[in-house]
Amino acid sequence: MSDLSDVGSDYYDSDDASVVDGTNDSDFDDEPLPQPKGKSKLREVDHKSLSSAQLQELVDNDISQVASIVGLESPIVSILLRHFNWNSDRLIEKFLDSAARVLADAGEPSNPLNASSGMGPPPAKRIRLDSPSAPAEFVCGVCCDDSPPAVFRLRCTHAFCEPCWQEYVSSKIKDEGQCTFRCMHGDCRTVVDGPSIAKLVEPGVNERYKELVLQSYVGAHPRLRFCPHPGCTETVSCSSGTRSSLLTEVPTVKCGVGHVFCFGCGMDADHRPLTCKYVKMWLKNARDDAGTSQWIKANTRTCPKCENNIEKNGGCNRILCRHCMYQFCWLCMKNWDVHGYNNEVCNVWKEPEPDASSAAAKQNLEKWLFYFDRFNNHELSARLDEELCTRTEEKMVEWQETSKMSWIESTFMRDAVNELTRCRATLKWTYAMAYFLSAGNQKQIFEDVQADLEKAVEDLSQLLEEPVEAESVKSLRQRMMDKTVYVRSRHEIVLRDTAEGLAEGRWEWNTE
């Protein structure tokens, strides 16, 4: 019942823009980097980031709204919503048709309502052995202890000793990662409610239970996704990223902390311009080491007897299979016992007609290695640029103490590296995209735009390699900032062109 389609923040903003000294001769004039001019601004995916508290508030609001309609306590409504996979409209519809059936299907006791409290036996009631309500004789059905320190009874009236309940509930939450689990009694289907859990377990375990409830809520809403960055607790709400839209867009979003990821596949990175479908295929090929499998097919042959792959490691065409000890000719694959060194049977100096599958395997291998090598190269270069910037920044700190350069004026190199990192991430995925694109005019245009960005990136990266001295830092700063602006403009052109191509269905894909 919550509105999850609010407009959110954009991926690219000007928070990290440096300053530029464009026309006058004064030292380090503070001017913002101009935004690149071009066609229209790159269209961003509408999204909104939610903190843990905001997400909890969203869940509580859904529970409260349903509780006000069905007239049940919030802990019971929470259980019912999880039973209906957090589909509040369906729950209300079914509940108004037949409340008894809904409660029975969810495992609620037959008399959960009470005129005074709205619930049957209080969900967290402890029965002391010396209390009037305690049984005269009690034996725990789990550990058979007849004198436990305390007895806990769930709203279904099944009672067990408190230590057994604590062990059971803690195990379900900590070890099994469950937020919906039933009473310990064998035939009982009553779900343990939140207040009971809070009174049974330690605060840390109870916090984990609340996290699991939030996870079940997010998992039930396609428009919600947790930020995949390790340690991040933000949640992003996005109206894009549905299965049908993933064929025509790459829903890249940014959480409130600043982590960029793909809302469609959950990848902890910006993999534009390649769509999630082909990213998955590319990563699978890389994991399976498709190049190696292609090499095996292109450079080995199958033993005619046991069908194991064999690599030739010598010049002689007499091959002995180490698996089955079968001997055959490498060229014609015939039994060596019949073949022998007889040139009339097989001309040892002439290769047989090339096998079509072998030739195709060699071609696929060369294609894979070409694109994967460039994909990998940009990933490595981004790390090296970062290391170089870190070393140079240490020197820039020293200059701040001996010159009139302010801290903000000395961040031009960090701005350049940040832009390089974003561009190299895009470039590496453009090579993955080119691997899947069918040959033709559109691919040629795509590769031309890609080449423009790559040249600009390499020029900027080369500036980072220049020695930085006190007397030349002003000139280097100006050139690096100018090049950063140009690189950013080329980057936006690549992203805009590929996004428009996806939306228009311009690209033709080859998955063979």
LUMSE-945924 format. One record per residue: x, z, y of N, C-alpha, C, CB in turn. Coordinates in steps of 0.1 Angstrom, whole numbers, plus 5000, padded with zeros to 4 digits. Glycine has a CB too. Layout:
BEGIN
XZYXZYXZYXZY;...
This chain:
BEGIN
500850004988500050005000500950005013499150125000;502150015011503050015022503449875026504350095019;503749865039504149735044505649715043503749715059;506049625034507449605031507949475037507649605017;507249415047507649285052508049285067506549185050;508649405071509049415085510249335088509349565088;510249285100511449195104512649295105511149125117;513849245100514949335100516049275108515449355086;517249325106518449285113519049155109519549395113;519849095117520448965114521848995108520648875126;522348905100523648915094524748905104523848815082;524748795112525748775122525348835135526048625124;526148925140525848975154527148975161525249125153;527149025174528249025182528949155183527848975196;528649245174529249375175530849375174528749465164;531249275166532749265163533349165172533049235149;532649115182533249015191534349075199532248945200;535448995200536649045208536448995222537948995202;537449015231537448965244538348855246537849085254;538048775256538848645258539248635272537948525254;540448585274540948555287540948405289542448615289;539948355296539748215295540448135306538348185296;540448175319540848085329541948145339539748035336;541848275342542748325352544048375346542048435360;544948415354546248465350546448615349547248405359;545348685351545448835350545648875336544248895356;546348985334546649025320545349085313547749125320;545049035302544049085293542749125300544549215287;542149025307540849045313539749055302540448925322;538949155304537849185293536649095295537449335294;536648995287535448905287534948885272535748765293;533748885270533248875256533548735251531748905255;533748725238533948595232532648515233534348605217;532748395238531548305240530948275226531848185248;529648265225529048225213529148075212527548265213;529448025200529647885198528347805201530047855184;528547695208527447605211527147505200527647535225;525947465198525747375187524247335187526147425174;523747315176522247285174521547415176521947215161;520747455167520047575167520847685160518647565161;520547805164521247915157520847925142520948055164;521847965134521547975120520448065117522848025113;519448025109518248105106518648215096517248015100;518348335100518648455092517348495084519148565101;517548565073516448615065515948745071516948635050;514648745073514048865078514148985068512548845082;514649095073514849205064514949335072516049195055;514749445065514849575072515549675063513349635076;516449755068517149855060516449985061518649855064;516350055050515750185049516750295044514550185040;516850405051517750515046516950585034518050615057;517650675028517050755017515850825022518050845011;515950885034514850965039513650875042515251035052;513950755047512850655051512150605038513350535059;512950585027512350545015511550655009513550495005;512050775009511250885004509950905012512051015005;509950885025508750885033507750775029509150875048;508350655026507450545021506750585008508350425019;507450644999506950684986505850794988507950734976;506250894997505251004999503950955006505951115008;504150855015502950795021502050725011503350705032;502650655002501850584992501050694983502650494983;501750794979501150904971500050964978502251004966;500251004991499251074999498050985001499851115013;498250855004497050765006496150764993497550625010;496850744982496050744969495450874966496950704957;496150984969495551114966494351144974496651224969;494351094987493151114995491951044991493551075010;492150934983491050854978490550904965491450704977;491450934956491050974942490751124941492050934932;491251204951490951344951491751424941489551364948;492951384938493851464929495051514936494351374917;495751614930496951664936498051554936497451794929;498951564945500051464947500951454934500951504959;501351564927502151554915501451464905502451684910;500151484903499351404893499251264898497951464891;499051234911498951104916500351034914498651104931;501451104916502751044913502850994899503851144917;502351074890502451034875501550914873502051154866;500350914879499450804877500050674883498150834883;500650684894501250564901502350504892501750594915;503150594886504250544878503650484865505250664874;502550534860501850474849501350334852500750564844;500950314864500450184869501550104876499350194878;502850144873503950074879503850064894504149934873;503450174900503350184915502350084921504650174921;501450034913500449934919499250024923500049834908;499250064935498150164940496850094940498550214954;496749964944495449904944494749894930495549754950;495549864920495049864907494649994902496049794897;495450104905495150234901493750284908496250334906;493650254920492350294927491150224921492450274942;491350094918490250014912489850074899490649864911;490850094890490550154877489950294877491850144868;490550374887490050514888488650514892490950584897;488250434901486850434906485950384895486750354919;486450294886485550244875485350354865486150124869;486450424861486450534851487550624853486350464837;487350734860488450834862488950894849487950944871;487950924840488350984827489250894819487051014819;488950764819489750674811491250664817489150534810;491250654830492650644836493450774833492450634852;492850884834493551014831493951024817492751134835;493050974808493350984794494550884790492150944785;494450764796495550664793496950714798495250534800;496950794809498150844815498650964808498050864830;497851024798498251144791497851274797499651144789;496951264807496551384814495551464805495851354827;495651604805494651684797493251654801494951834799;492351684792490951654794490251724806490151674782;490851844810490351914821491351944832489752054816;491951834838492951864848492451914861493751734850;491151904864490651944877490152084876489551844881;490352144888489852284889489252304903491052384887;488152364904487452374917488252444928486152444915;489152534924489852604934491152534938490152744929;491852484929493152434932493352284930494252494923;492352224923492452074921493252044908493052014933;493952144902494652124890494252234880496252124892;494452204867494152304857495152414858494252234843;495752454846496752564847497852514856497352594833;498352604865499352564875500552504868499852684883;501052394873502052314865503352384864502252184872;503652494871504852564870504652704867505652544883;503652744860503352884857504152934846501852894854;504853054849505653114839504853234833506953164845;504853244820504053354814505053464809503253304801;505053574815505953684811505353754799506153784823;506253794790505853864778505053994781506953894769;505454054792504754184795503554164804505654274801;503154034807502054014816500754014808502253884823;499654044815498354044807498053914801497254084817;498553794807498153664801499053624790498153564812;500153694788501053654777500453684764502353734779;500753594754500353614740500853744735500753494731;500053814726500553934720501753914712499453994711;501853804705503053764697503353624700502853794682;504553594704504953464708506253424700505153444723;506253304695507453244688507653104693507353254672;508753074699508952944705508952844694510352944713;508252734696508152634685509352544684506952544688;510352564693511552484692512752564686511952434706;513052674692514152754688513752874679514952804700;512452894678511853004669512253144674512352994655;512553154687512853284693511553364696513753264707;511553484691510253564692510353654704509953634680;511553664711511653744723512453674734512353884719;511953564738512653494749512553564762512053354750;513453534771513453604784512253564792514653574792;511753444791510553404798509953284790510853354812;508653264792507853154786507253064796506753214776;507352934794506852844804505752764798507952754810;504652754804503452674799503152564809502252764797;503152444803502752324811501252324813503252194804;500752234822499252234825498452194813499052134836;499152134802498452104790498252234781499151994782;498752344785498652484779499752494768497352504774;500552394765501552414755502752494761502152274750;503052604754504052694759505352694750503552834760;506452704756507752714749508652804757508452574747;509652864751510552944759511252874770511553014750;511452934781512052874793513352804790512152974804;514352864783515652804780515452664773516452894772;514452654764514252534757513752424767513252554745;512752464775512252374785513352324794511152444794;514252414799515352374808516252274801516052504812;516652304789517552214781516852074779517852274768;515552074776514851954773514751864786513451984768;514351934797514051854810515451814815513351944820;516451894815517751854820518351734812518751974820;518151744799518651634791517951504794518551664776;516651504796515851384799516351324812514351414799;516651404822516951354835518451314836516651464846;519351404832520751374833521351284823521551514832;520951294810521551214800520751084797521551294787;519451084798518650974795518150894808517451004787;518350964819517950894832516450864833518750764833;515650954828514150934829513551024839513550964815;512550974846511751054855510351074850511750984869;509951004839508651014833508851044818507850884835;508651174814508751214800507751314797510251274797;507351324785506151404780506551544776505451324769;505451614774505551754769506351764756504151814767;507051874753507851884741506951894728508652004741;505651924730504851934718504651794712503451994722;504751784699504851654692503751564695504851684678;502451614695501351524697500851514711500251564688;501451584721500951594734501551474742501351724741;500651414750501051294759501151334774500151184757;501051464777501051504791502451494796500651654792;502551424808503851404815504251524823503751284824;505451564822505951684830505951644844507451724825;505351734853505151694867506351744875503851764872;506451704888507551734897507651884900507351654909;506651954903506752094906507252174894505452154911;506852134882507352204870508852184869506652164858;509252054871510752024870511552104880510951874872;510952114893511752184903511952324900510952164916;511052384893511152534890511952554877509752594888;512152454869512852464856514352444857512252374846;514752344865516152294865516852334878516152144863;518152314877518952344889518752244900520452344885;519052284913518752194924519452054922519252254936;520652044917521251914915520551824905522651944910;519951884895519251804885517951764891518951884872;517351844899516051814906516251694916515451934913;517451694923517751584932517951454924519051614940;518551464912518651344904517251294899519551374891;516351384897514951344893514351274904514151474889;514551324917513951254928514551114930514151334941;515851104927516450974928515950874918518050984926;515650924906515050844895513650794899515050914882;512850884906511550844910511650734921510750964916;512650744930512850634940513250504933513850684950;514150514923514550394916513350324909515650434905;512450404903511250344897510450274907510450454889;510350334919509550274930510150144935509450374942;511450144937512150024942512049914931513550054945;512249954918512149864907510849794906512549924895;509749864910508449804909508049714920507449924907;508849714931508549634943509549524944508449724955;509149404942510149294943510749274957509449164939;510049324967510549314981511549424985509349314991;511849514976512849624978513949604969512149754976;515149634974516349634965517349734971516949494965;517949814962519049904967520249824970519350004956;521049874980522349814984523249824972522949874997;523849724967524749734955526149784958524849594948;526449804970527749854973527949994968528049854989;529050024961529250154955529150274965530650164948;528350364962528250484970527250474981529450514976;526650354984525750324994524350374990525750184999;523650444999522250484995521150415003522150634998;521550305010520550235017519650145008521250145028;518450115012517550025006517149915016516350105000;517049795011516649685020515249635016517749575020;514449615026513149555024513249405029512049635031;512849315021512949175024511849095019514349115019;511249005027510048925023510548805015509248885035;511848765016512348655009512948694995513448575017;513548604988514148644976513248634964514648784977;512048574965511248554954511748444945509748524958;511248434933511848344923511748194928511148354910;510648164934510448024939511347994951508948004942;511548084960512348064972513748054969512048164982;514248114958515648114955516247974952515948204943;515347874950515847744948516147674962514847664941;515647724973515747654986516447744996514447614991;516847864993517547945002518448054995516548015012;519448105003520248214998519948335006521748174998;519148425002518648545010519748645012517448605004;520648625022521748715025521248815035522948635030;521448945031520949055040522049155042519749125034;521849245052522849345055522149485056523649315068;522649585049522049715049522449785062522549795037;521849895064522049975077523450015079521150085077;524250025068525650075069526549955072526050145057;526049835070526849715073527249635061528049745081;526849675049527249605037526349475035527149695024;527049365033526349235032526149205017527149115039;525049165012524749124998523649024997524549254990;523548974985522448874983521248944978522848764973;520048934985518849004980518348944968517849004992;518548814966518048744954518548784941518248594955;519948794940520548824927521248964927521548724923;521249024939521849154940523349154940521449244929;524049044942525449034942526049104954525948884941;527049184953527649264964528549174972528349384958;528049064977528848974985527948864991530048914977;528448795001527748685006528148554999527948675022;527348504990527748384982527148254988527348404968;526748255001526348125007527548035007525848155021;527247905005525947835004525447814991526147705011;526047864980525547834966524447924963526747854956;523347864957522147944953522448034941521047854950;521648134939521848234929521948174915520748334929;521148074913521148004899522547954896520147894899;523147884905524447824902525547924903524647704911;525348034911526348134911526448204898526048244922;525348224892525248284878525948194868523848314874;525748064869526347974860527847964862525747834861;528347974875529747964878530448094873529947954893;529848204875530448334871530548334855529748454876;529448284849529448284834530648194829528148234829;530848074835531947994831533248064833531847864839;533348134844534648204847534848314837534648254861;533848384834533948494824534248444810532648574823;533548334806533848274793535048194793532648184789;535748184804536948104805536747964800538148164797;535847894807535447754803536647664802534347704813;537647684811538847604811539547614798539747644822;539647734792540347754780539547684768540447904776;538247694768537447634758537547484758536047674758;537647424771537747284772539147244768537547244787;540147324771541547294766541647284751542547394772;541047384745541047384730540447264724540247514725;539347214730538647094725539546974728537347074732;540246974739541046854743542346844736541246844757;542946954732544346964727544447014713545147044736;543347034706543447074692542546984684543047224690;542746994671541846914661541347014650542546794655;540246974645539647054635540147024621538047044635;540547124613540947094599539747034592541347234593;540046924585538946854577538346944566539446724571;539147044562538647124550537947254555539847154541;538647334563538047464567537447464581539047574566;537647354588537147334602537647434612535647344601;538847494610539447574620540247484630540347684613;540247534642541047454652542547474650540647494667;543247364652544747364649545347294661545147294636;546447354667547247294677548547244671547547404689;548847124675550147064670551247124678550046904672;552247174671553447234677554747164674553547384673;554647044668555846964665555646824666556447004652;556646744664556546594665555946534653557746534669;556146594641555746534629554246534628556346604617;553646434623552246424621551646484609551746274622;552546534600552146614588551746754592553346614578;550546784591549946914596549547004584548746894605;550047124584549647224574548747324580550847284567;547447334575546547434580546947574575545047394576;547147664584547647804579546447884573548147874591;545247834576544047904570543847874556542847884579;543747744553543447704539544547624532542147614539;545747614539546847544533546647394530547347614521;545647334537545347194535546347114544543847164538;546847004538547746924546547046784549549046894538;547246744561546546614565547346554576545146644570;547046424579547746354590547046384603547746204587;547846414614547346444627546546324633548446484636;547046204630546446084636545146034630547445974635;545146024616543945974610543146074602544445864600;543646204602542946314596542746304581541646334602;543546214574543446194560544246294552543746054556;543946314539544646404531546146364530544046414517;547046444532548446404532548946374518549346514538;548346434508548746404494548546254491547946494484;547446194497547246054495547945974505545746024495;548046024517548645954529550145944528548246024542;550846054527552246054526552945984538552745984513;554145954537554845884548554745734546556345924549;553545684545553345544542552745484554552345534530;553545394561553045334573551945234571554145264579;551745194558550645104556549245174556550845034542;549245304554548045384554547745414569548145514546;548745454576548545494590549745464599548145644591;549545384609550645354618550945484626550345234627;552045554623552345674629552745664644553445744622;552945544649553345524663552245494672554445424664;551045474666549945424674548745524673549445284670;548445584684547245674684545945604681547145754698;545045674674543745604672543045594685542945694661;541945514684541045494695540645634701539845414692;540745654714540445784719538945824716540645784734;538845944712537546004709536746034722537646134701;535545994723534746004735534646154739533345944734;534346234730534146374733535446444738533646454721;536646394732537946444736538246404750539046394726;537946274753538246224767537346304777537946074768;536146324773535246394783535646534785533746394777;536146604774536646734775537846744784537046794761;538746644784539946644793539446624807540846534789;538446544809537946524823537346644828537046404823;536546714820535846834824536846944827534846884813;537946944819538947044821539647024835540047044810;540046904838540646874851539746904862541046724851;538446874861537446904871537347064873536146844868;537247134862537047274863538347344870536847334849;539547304865540747354871540847324886541947304863;540447204890540547174904539747264913540047024906;538447284909537647364918537947514916536147334914;538147554904538447704902539747744909538447734887;540747654909542047694915541747714930543047574913;540947624936540747644951539847764954540147514956;538847784945538047904946538948034946536947914934;539848034936540648154934541648164946541448144921;542148054951543148054962542548114975543547914965;541348084978540748144990540548294988539448084993;540248344976540048484973541348554975539548504959;542448494970543848554972544248544986544848474963;544048434993544448425007543748535016544148285012;542548565013541848665021542448795020540348675016;542948835007543648955005544948965013543848984991;545648845012547048845019546848845034547748715015;545848785039545648785054545348935058544448695058;544549005050544249145053545449235053543149195043;546349205043547549285042548449255054548349255029;548549135058549349095070548849165083549448945071;547549155084546949215096547149365097545449185096;547049435085547349575085548749615089547049635070;549749535085551049555089551249535104552049465081;550649425109550849395123550149495132550249255126;548949545127548249645135549049775138546949685129;549849805128550749925130551749905141551549955117;552149775143553149745154552349745167553849615151;551049695166550349695179550049825184548949615176;549949925176549750065180550950115188549450165168;552150075184553350115191553350045205554550075183;552849925206552849855219551849915229552549705217;550749975224549850035232550450145240548650085224;551450215234552050335240553050285251552750415230;553650165250554650125259554250015268555850075251;553049965267552549855276551149895281552449725268;550649805290549349835296548149775287549249775310;548449735275547349685266546549795261548049605254;545249785263544249885258544049865243542949885266;543349965238543049955223542149835221542350085218;541049815229540149705227540849575228538949715236;541749565237542549435239543449405227543349445252;543849505220544749485209544049455195545649605207;542649445196541949415184541749275181540549485184;542349185188542149045187542548995173542848965197;543549055167544049015154543049065143545449075151;542449185145541449225135540249135136541049375138;539849095148538649005149538948875142538348975164;540248825143540548695136540548715121541948655141;541048825116541048845102539648865096541848975098;538748935104537348955100536648815098536549045109;536948725108536348595107536948515096536548525121;538248525094538848455083538248505070540348485083;538048635068537548685056536148625053537448835056;535248625063533948565061534048415058533148585074;534948345065535048195062535648165048535948135073;536648245044537148225031536148255020538448305029;535348355022534248385013533348265012533448515017;532948205023532148085023532847965017531648055037;534047945020534847835015534947835000536247825021;535247954994535347964980534047924973535848104975;532947964979531647924972531347784975530548024977;531847724986531647574987532347494976532147535001;533447544971534047474960533247494947535547534958;532647614946531847624934530547534935531347774933;530047524947528947434950529347284947528447454964;530547244952530947114950531147074935532247084957;531447184927531647164913530247114906532147284906;529147174911527847144905527147024912526947264906;527646974924526946864931527246734924527446864945;526246644923526446514918527146424928525046454914;527946334923528746244932527746164940529746164924;528146134953527246044961527546074976525846074958;526746004984526946024999526846165004526045925006;525846234999525546365003526746465000524246424997;527346444988528446524985529646494993528846504970;529846364997530946325005530846385019530946175006;529546385025529346445038529646595037527946425043;529146655026529346805024530846835024528746845011;531646755017533146775016533846755029533746685005;533346665037533846635050533746765059533246515057;532446815059532246935067533047055062530746975066;533147065048534047165042535447155046533847155027;535947025047537347005051537647045065537746855049;536647025074536847065088536947215089535647015096;536147285082536247435082537547485076535047495075;537947425065539147465058540347445067539347385045;540447325074541547305083541647405094541447165089;540447435100540447535111540847675106539047545117;540447705094540847835088542347845086540047855075;542847735081544347735078545147745091544747615070;544647685102545247685115545247835120544547595125;544147895118544048035123544948125114542548085123;544948105102545748185093547248165096545448145078;547648045100549048015104549348095116549247865106;548448115126548748195137549048335134547548185147;548348385123548648525119550048545114547648565108;550648435109552048435104553048435115552248325094;552648405127553648395138554148535141553048335150;555448545144556048675148555448725161557548675149;555048855161554448915173555448995181553248995169;555848945193556749015201556049055214558048925204;556649155221556049205233555949095244556849325238;556949015245556848915256555948795253558248865258;555548775240554748665237553348705232555348585226;553048825233551748875227550548825235551749025227;550748805249549648755257549248615253549948765272;550248525251550048385247549448385233551348305248;549948465224549448465210547948505210550248545201;547648615218546348665219545348555223546248785228;545748485234544848385239544548275229545448325252;545648225222545548115213544748165201546948065208;544948285196544248335184542748355187544848465180;542448405199541048425202540348285204540848505215;540948185210540348055211540147995197541247965219;541148005189540947955175539848025167542247955168;539748155170538748235163537348185167538848385166;537148155180535848105184535547975177535848095199;536547885177536447755170536047765156537647665172;536747855149536547875134535147925132537547975129;534648015141533348065139532247955141533048185149;532547865150531547755152531547665140531947675165;532747635134532747545122532147615111534247515119;532247755110531647825099530147815100532047975100;529547835112528147825113527647685110527747865128;528447585113527947445110527847425095529047345116;528847485088528747475073527547545068530047535066;527347665072526147745067524847675071526247885073;524747625083523547565088523247435080523547535103;524347355078524147225072523747245057525347145072;524347335050524047365036522647425035525047445029;522247515044520947575043519847475046520847685054;520047385055519047285058518947185046519447205070;520147155039520147075027519347135016521547045023;519447265014518647335004517147335007519147485002;516847355020515447365024514747225023515247415038;515547115025515046985025515146915011515746895035;515746985001515946934988516946814988514646884982;517946824997518846714999519946704987519546725012;520246814982521346824972520846784958521946964971;521746704951521446664937522546734929521546504935;522046804918522846894910523246834897522247034909;524346864892524846814879525246934871525946714880;524546974861524847094853525347064839523547174851;525646934837526146904823527646944822526046744821;
